[in-house]
Structures are given as structure tokens and as C-alpha cells.
């Protein structure tokens, strides 16, 4: 998958090359509950800071979108065949190893990027609501990149995904 190069913002400043950010928390999750526990830890104090391009609320919104899509299905058409083939080849690695920062979304998956401006508290509440859905629902929808995943494989993928993004969030 291509690396994300720094690109200018609307204000003209460069975005952070997240592949080179050194100030990240080192996290390891093995369950959705552990992810939620970290969210509760982050939510227990003042709103946290971020060392990446997204605010902590945007990071939380992104993970909420992906969790909800793994329950409800992904609305966009399939990604390109080469991307799907690479995803199938990389699936085992992605489920079992840390994900690399700095990956750019394929254009037809940009609906996974945070879209609205939420407060930290609103983003945390939305994340909690997505997690509460897992008390009665399972994640069985196809990943646009990795294909068919079981509920347990989705848990693994969400753990790796949360490790990556939550590493950029730092308690104040």
C-alpha cells in the first residue's frame, strides 16, 4: 500500500508525515473491552492531545465508523482488484502484527475518514454506542480490502487498528 506523503492543508501548512511520528503510545489490545478500557482512561481526564494530523475526536470518529461498518456493511463499491489482491495477501499480517502509520485511503474508501467536527465528549459517546452494539450484534460484513472476515478476525483487526490510531492520542 502506498505511503502517505506530507501534503499541504487548505491553510498552506504541511500535514504531519505520520509514518515518521516518534511520539506515539505503544499499545497492545487483545479484545474490544481492552480498547474500550483505553477510551475510558483517555476520557477520564482533560481532553487529550494528538501527535498526528487528526484530533483525538477525529481518531475516535474514524474508529467508530469502521466498527459500525463491520456490523452494518460498507456502503462504497469495492476497491480495485489489485488493492483487494494485496489486501488478501496481507490479511494474516494485518490481523496479527502492528499496522503501519501513514497509509492513504483509496479514493472510494474516503467515507471512512472523519467528516464532521465533534467534540471529544461527543466522539467518545459515539464510540461507546458503537461498542454497546457489540453486546447483541456480530461483525461479519466483508472488509473492502481484506474480504470475508469472521467476528473474531474483525476483533483482531479492530485491535490492530485501535493500537495504530490510539497511539497518536496522549492524555493531557
C-alpha positions in Angstrom: 0.0 0.0 0.0 1.4 3.4 -0.8 2.8 5.6 1.9 1.2 9.0 2.7 3.5 11.8 1.8 3.1 15.2 3.5 0.7 17.3 1.6 -0.4 20.9 2.0 -3.5 21.8 4.0 -6.0 24.5 2.9 -4.1 26.9 5.1 -0.9 26.0 3.2 1.0 24.3 6.0 2.2 20.7 5.6 0.5 17.8 7.3 2.5 15.6 9.6 4.1 12.6 7.9 2.5 10.2 10.4 4.9 7.4 9.3 7.7 9.4 10.9 6.0 10.5 14.2 8.1 9.2 17.1 5.8 10.4 20.0 3.3 7.6 19.9 2.0 5.5 22.8 2.9 1.8 22.4 -0.4 -0.2 22.8 -1.4 -3.8 22.6 -5.0 -4.8 22.6 -6.4 -8.3 22.6 -10.1 -7.6 23.0 -12.7 -5.0 22.2 -13.1 -4.5 26.0 -9.4 -3.5 26.2 -10.0 -0.9 23.5 -13.0 0.5 25.4 -10.9 0.5 28.7 -8.3 2.7 26.9 -11.1 5.0 25.7 -12.4 5.3 29.3 -8.9 6.0 30.5 -8.5 8.8 27.9 -11.9 10.1 28.7 -11.3 10.2 32.5 -9.2 13.4 32.4 -9.0 16.5 30.4 -9.4 16.1 26.7 -6.3 14.5 25.3 -3.9 15.8 22.6 -2.8 14.2 19.4 0.6 14.0 17.6 -0.9 13.2 14.2 -3.0 15.0 11.7 -6.3 14.2 13.2 -7.7 15.4 16.5 -8.4 12.8 19.2 -12.1 13.3 18.4 -11.5 12.6 14.7 -9.5 9.5 15.5 -12.4 8.3 17.7 -14.9 9.1 15.0 -12.8 7.1 12.4 -12.7 4.0 14.6 -16.4 4.3 15.3 -17.2 4.5 11.6 -15.1 1.3 10.9 -16.7 -0.6 13.8 -20.2 0.3 12.6 -19.4 -0.7 9.1 -18.1 -4.0 10.2 -21.5 -4.5 11.8 -23.7 -2.9 9.2 -21.7 -3.3 6.0 -19.5 -0.9 4.0 -21.5 1.4 1.7 -18.9 2.1 -1.0 -18.3 0.0 -4.0 -15.4 -2.5 -4.0 -11.8 -1.2 -4.1 -9.7 -2.0 -7.2 -8.8 -5.6 -7.9 -5.1 -5.0 -7.3 -5.9 -3.5 -3.9 -8.1 -6.4 -3.0 -5.5 -8.9 -4.0 -2.8 -7.1 -1.9 -5.3 -7.0 1.0 -6.0 -10.7 0.8 -2.2 -11.4 0.8 -1.7 -9.0 3.7 -4.7 -10.1 5.8 -2.8 -12.5 8.1 -0.1 -9.9 8.7 -2.7 -7.2 9.3 -4.6 -9.3 11.9 -1.5 -10.4 13.8 1.0 -7.6 13.6 1.1 -3.8 14.3 -0.3 -1.7 11.4 2.0 0.9 9.9 1.1 4.6 10.1 1.0 6.8 7.0 -1.3 4.8 4.7 -3.5 6.7 2.4 -7.1 5.6 1.8 -8.2 4.5 -1.7 -10.5 7.2 -3.1 -13.6 5.1 -2.8 -13.0 4.4 0.9 -12.7 8.0 1.9 -16.1 7.8 3.6 -14.1 6.1 6.5 -12.3 9.4 7.2 -13.8 11.7 9.9 -16.3 14.0 8.3 -17.8 16.2 11.0 -16.4 18.2 13.7 -17.3 16.6 17.0 -16.3 17.5 20.5 -14.1 14.9 22.3 -17.1 14.1 24.5 -19.4 13.5 21.6 -16.8 11.3 19.8 -16.4 9.2 23.0 -20.1 8.9 23.4 -20.5 7.7 19.8 -17.7 5.2 20.2 -19.3 3.9 23.4 -22.6 3.5 21.5 -20.8 1.5 18.7 -19.2 -0.7 21.3 -22.5 -1.3 23.1 -23.9 -2.6 19.8 -21.5 -5.5 20.0 -23.4 -6.8 23.1 -26.1 -8.0 20.7 -24.6 -7.9 17.2 -21.7 -9.5 15.4 -19.3 -8.2 12.9 -19.5 -10.4 9.8 -19.6 -8.0 6.9 -16.9 -8.2 4.2 -14.0 -5.8 4.5 -13.5 -3.9 1.3 -9.8 -4.6 1.4 -9.4 -7.9 3.4 -12.5 -9.7 2.2 -14.6 -12.1 4.3 -13.7 -11.9 8.0 -15.2 -13.8 10.9 -16.3 -11.9 14.0 -13.1 -13.0 15.8 -11.0 -11.8 12.9 -12.8 -8.4 13.0 -11.9 -8.2 16.7 -8.3 -8.8 15.8 -8.4 -6.2 13.1 -10.1 -3.6 15.3 -7.4 -4.2 18.0 -4.6 -3.6 15.5 -6.4 -0.6 14.1 -7.0 0.9 17.5 -3.4 0.3 18.5 -2.3 2.3 15.5 -4.6 5.3 15.8 -4.9 5.5 19.6 -1.1 5.6 19.7 -1.3 9.1 18.4 -3.6 10.1 21.3 -1.9 11.4 24.5 -3.6 12.1 27.8 -3.0 15.7 29.0 
